[in-house]
Amino acid sequence: MEFLKRHYEKLILLILLLVFILSMIYVLRIIQQTGEITEASLQIPTREADVKKEDPKAPYFNVAKIYEGTALRWVANGPREKGSSPKASSDLVQAFEMARCPNANCKMIIPREIFSGQKCPFCGLELPTPNVKEEQRPVGSAGDLDGDGLGNDEETKFGLDPRNPYDARLDNDGDGFSNIFEIKNNFDPNNVHNHPPFWFRLYLREIARVPLPISFKSLNTNGTEDQSKWLFQINRTRRNRPDATELLGLGETLFLGENMTGKEYKIVKVVLKRTETPSKNKDGSPVYDDKSELYLEEVGGNDKITMVINKTVYSSDKKAILIDTGDDNAELYVDVNDEFRLDAIDRRLRPRSESYRVKAIDPEAKTVLLEDPSKFEGDTTVDKLNNKMLIDVNGKVPEDMRIKVVEGGGFPMGMPGEYPGAMPVVPRGRGR
């Protein structure tokens, strides 16, 4: 101990010296290893190809040879116009009429010209002759090859296909009106800035109490009789979006925008109505028959709503149910003095919208009178084109002129003759 007392400073210095020497050895080792790193050691291993290498000269790539063994004909490519250079041509986007084989076990899409006593190149079925003749097609003042109600000259003028009977009811510019309705009413179907007033898209389906897009799913008392600590599970049904869930308490508010033209309601009262049933849960706890009620009042208004657990919630009074034919028949529930907005259907064109307010609802005549909320003098019930904004059960757009998009790109494939006019070809209109 006497030795340590005399020489402890030297011992500490000795230990620090040893630590320093070991640290230097470690640093030298790191420097040595760094020198061992080469460019090759930094290379990332080459990954094996995801696809197999194919021989373009393989027999199964010889399209011409494959077609020789079928009834199909591949017309040789040539100049676009007589006398023009053969190089100025391409058949890659050449449209030709197609149809499905009527054999239920085949259903292959084949050229329409084969339907003239020939056999299906896939299943061998003898194909029927088309039953639509040129003279049977409706002809208008300027001719209407596809029978869609638009003359050939009208369709060509606006870039539609005179041989496609389905492009008349598409919506080229995304404003919610079909091409044929805009053309017949002297509007440009390719210009979103040139269209009828948006309220033309509406018609009145009925005047009735309507189901609201909310439901009362459960009540959690949190083990207390203090209602201020209770929580209510409210589910929202949202169009084109997943349902949403909220947990709210007494005094809190919820906003009903979907179909309700934007109203806010406050939870003002809850009535607990639970009765125990003979059934038991897996953990032995009792099962309750819950018919609890929740009462809502409109903020800044007189509307009241009563909600019962797991029951459909209806509006307290009757509303006019308007259908927007330009927006996939969306429903709009409105009452007198409600304001709402109609937008262009193509979301890229928004915010191109028009606002309206409900001035009157006539249950006897089954009409809804709108007004322009931006007007403060004169007749507020006429639009910019001086039309009376009166909506009835028929609407301004005839049913046969409303937008109709057929699955599969705007027109169906079927047997030749299953629809008036020529077989559909690739549409030139943009559609929706």
LINRA-V132170 format. One record per residue. N is the residue number from 1. PSI is psi in whole degrees, 0 to 359 (* if undefined). Layout:
BEGIN
n=N psi=PSI
n=N psi=PSI
END
This chain:
BEGIN
n=1 psi=323
n=2 psi=323
n=3 psi=318
n=4 psi=322
n=5 psi=325
n=6 psi=325
n=7 psi=21
n=8 psi=329
n=9 psi=320
n=10 psi=322
n=11 psi=318
n=12 psi=318
n=13 psi=324
n=14 psi=316
n=15 psi=315
n=16 psi=323
n=17 psi=318
n=18 psi=317
n=19 psi=320
n=20 psi=317
n=21 psi=317
n=22 psi=321
n=23 psi=318
n=24 psi=320
n=25 psi=319
n=26 psi=318
n=27 psi=318
n=28 psi=322
n=29 psi=320
n=30 psi=318
n=31 psi=321
n=32 psi=318
n=33 psi=325
n=34 psi=321
n=35 psi=339
n=36 psi=348
n=37 psi=127
n=38 psi=169
n=39 psi=325
n=40 psi=324
n=41 psi=345
n=42 psi=354
n=43 psi=137
n=44 psi=132
n=45 psi=138
n=46 psi=131
n=47 psi=143
n=48 psi=142
n=49 psi=143
n=50 psi=337
n=51 psi=154
n=52 psi=146
n=53 psi=128
n=54 psi=149
n=55 psi=112
n=56 psi=345
n=57 psi=5
n=58 psi=151
n=59 psi=326
n=60 psi=359
n=61 psi=358
n=62 psi=87
n=63 psi=317
n=64 psi=319
n=65 psi=321
n=66 psi=318
n=67 psi=336
n=68 psi=332
n=69 psi=7
n=70 psi=175
n=71 psi=358
n=72 psi=149
n=73 psi=129
n=74 psi=106
n=75 psi=131
n=76 psi=140
n=77 psi=146
n=78 psi=184
n=79 psi=149
n=80 psi=324
n=81 psi=151
n=82 psi=128
n=83 psi=350
n=84 psi=168
n=85 psi=135
n=86 psi=337
n=87 psi=335
n=88 psi=56
n=89 psi=158
n=90 psi=135
n=91 psi=14
n=92 psi=328
n=93 psi=23
n=94 psi=122
n=95 psi=137
n=96 psi=157
n=97 psi=138
n=98 psi=162
n=99 psi=163
n=100 psi=146
n=101 psi=133
n=102 psi=352
n=103 psi=121
n=104 psi=334
n=105 psi=0
n=106 psi=289
n=107 psi=24
n=108 psi=150
n=109 psi=123
n=110 psi=161
n=111 psi=142
n=112 psi=332
n=113 psi=344
n=114 psi=337
n=115 psi=65
n=116 psi=54
n=117 psi=359
n=118 psi=177
n=119 psi=152
n=120 psi=128
n=121 psi=349
n=122 psi=313
n=123 psi=349
n=124 psi=3
n=125 psi=137
n=126 psi=126
n=127 psi=142
n=128 psi=159
n=129 psi=134
n=130 psi=140
n=131 psi=9
n=132 psi=120
n=133 psi=155
n=134 psi=319
n=135 psi=347
n=136 psi=347
n=137 psi=140
n=138 psi=139
n=139 psi=125
n=140 psi=198
n=141 psi=324
n=142 psi=8
n=143 psi=137
n=144 psi=85
n=145 psi=321
n=146 psi=359
n=147 psi=29
n=148 psi=4
n=149 psi=353
n=150 psi=133
n=151 psi=156
n=152 psi=320
n=153 psi=321
n=154 psi=317
n=155 psi=316
n=156 psi=320
n=157 psi=321
n=158 psi=17
n=159 psi=17
n=160 psi=172
n=161 psi=115
n=162 psi=349
n=163 psi=5
n=164 psi=108
n=165 psi=0
n=166 psi=347
n=167 psi=347
n=168 psi=329
n=169 psi=14
n=170 psi=173
n=171 psi=92
n=172 psi=321
n=173 psi=2
n=174 psi=27
n=175 psi=0
n=176 psi=6
n=177 psi=141
n=178 psi=159
n=179 psi=317
n=180 psi=323
n=181 psi=318
n=182 psi=318
n=183 psi=316
n=184 psi=339
n=185 psi=21
n=186 psi=38
n=187 psi=162
n=188 psi=116
n=189 psi=353
n=190 psi=8
n=191 psi=110
n=192 psi=341
n=193 psi=354
n=194 psi=98
n=195 psi=163
n=196 psi=165
n=197 psi=141
n=198 psi=334
n=199 psi=345
n=200 psi=335
n=201 psi=346
n=202 psi=148
n=203 psi=158
n=204 psi=119
n=205 psi=311
n=206 psi=169
n=207 psi=112
n=208 psi=168
n=209 psi=140
n=210 psi=147
n=211 psi=137
n=212 psi=154
n=213 psi=36
n=214 psi=158
n=215 psi=148
n=216 psi=108
n=217 psi=324
n=218 psi=163
n=219 psi=127
n=220 psi=113
n=221 psi=351
n=222 psi=27
n=223 psi=23
n=224 psi=156
n=225 psi=358
n=226 psi=105
n=227 psi=339
n=228 psi=344
n=229 psi=2
n=230 psi=151
n=231 psi=140
n=232 psi=128
n=233 psi=116
n=234 psi=123
n=235 psi=140
n=236 psi=134
n=237 psi=121
n=238 psi=134
n=239 psi=130
n=240 psi=15
n=241 psi=158
n=242 psi=153
n=243 psi=152
n=244 psi=150
n=245 psi=137
n=246 psi=147
n=247 psi=114
n=248 psi=161
n=249 psi=177
n=250 psi=138
n=251 psi=347
n=252 psi=162
n=253 psi=157
n=254 psi=145
n=255 psi=127
n=256 psi=97
n=257 psi=325
n=258 psi=113
n=259 psi=359
n=260 psi=13
n=261 psi=23
n=262 psi=81
n=263 psi=147
n=264 psi=134
n=265 psi=147
n=266 psi=136
n=267 psi=113
n=268 psi=340
n=269 psi=148
n=270 psi=139
n=271 psi=117
n=272 psi=122
n=273 psi=83
n=274 psi=134
n=275 psi=137
n=276 psi=138
n=277 psi=165
n=278 psi=341
n=279 psi=156
n=280 psi=150
n=281 psi=172
n=282 psi=329
n=283 psi=6
n=284 psi=354
n=285 psi=152
n=286 psi=153
n=287 psi=131
n=288 psi=145
n=289 psi=105
n=290 psi=117
n=291 psi=34
n=292 psi=152
n=293 psi=147
n=294 psi=134
n=295 psi=129
n=296 psi=145
n=297 psi=140
n=298 psi=133
n=299 psi=119
n=300 psi=17
n=301 psi=186
n=302 psi=359
n=303 psi=141
n=304 psi=144
n=305 psi=135
n=306 psi=130
n=307 psi=134
n=308 psi=139
n=309 psi=129
n=310 psi=25
n=311 psi=149
n=312 psi=135
n=313 psi=126
n=314 psi=155
n=315 psi=153
n=316 psi=334
n=317 psi=171
n=318 psi=145
n=319 psi=158
n=320 psi=128
n=321 psi=107
n=322 psi=140
n=323 psi=128
n=324 psi=99
n=325 psi=341
n=326 psi=352
n=327 psi=54
n=328 psi=38
n=329 psi=41
n=330 psi=144
n=331 psi=142
n=332 psi=120
n=333 psi=120
n=334 psi=155
n=335 psi=172
n=336 psi=136
n=337 psi=359
n=338 psi=140
n=339 psi=145
n=340 psi=169
n=341 psi=141
n=342 psi=133
n=343 psi=167
n=344 psi=148
n=345 psi=319
n=346 psi=113
n=347 psi=339
n=348 psi=340
n=349 psi=355
n=350 psi=157
n=351 psi=83
n=352 psi=95
n=353 psi=166
n=354 psi=137
n=355 psi=145
n=356 psi=159
n=357 psi=141
n=358 psi=119
n=359 psi=320
n=360 psi=149
n=361 psi=125
n=362 psi=100
n=363 psi=329
n=364 psi=309
n=365 psi=349
n=366 psi=58
n=367 psi=157
n=368 psi=125
n=369 psi=125
n=370 psi=163
n=371 psi=162
n=372 psi=113
n=373 psi=347
n=374 psi=353
n=375 psi=140
n=376 psi=358
n=377 psi=162
n=378 psi=194
n=379 psi=107
n=380 psi=355
n=381 psi=11
n=382 psi=147
n=383 psi=189
n=384 psi=340
n=385 psi=11
n=386 psi=26
n=387 psi=138
n=388 psi=124
n=389 psi=69
n=390 psi=118
n=391 psi=130
n=392 psi=190
n=393 psi=345
n=394 psi=327
n=395 psi=174
n=396 psi=333
n=397 psi=115
n=398 psi=150
n=399 psi=324
n=400 psi=4
n=401 psi=7
n=402 psi=157
n=403 psi=134
n=404 psi=109
n=405 psi=116
n=406 psi=140
n=407 psi=142
n=408 psi=19
n=409 psi=19
n=410 psi=347
n=411 psi=149
n=412 psi=158
n=413 psi=139
n=414 psi=186
n=415 psi=142
n=416 psi=136
n=417 psi=358
n=418 psi=356
n=419 psi=158
n=420 psi=148
n=421 psi=191
n=422 psi=162
n=423 psi=147
n=424 psi=144
n=425 psi=179
n=426 psi=122
n=427 psi=141
n=428 psi=338
n=429 psi=153
n=430 psi=335
n=431 psi=195
n=432 psi=*
END
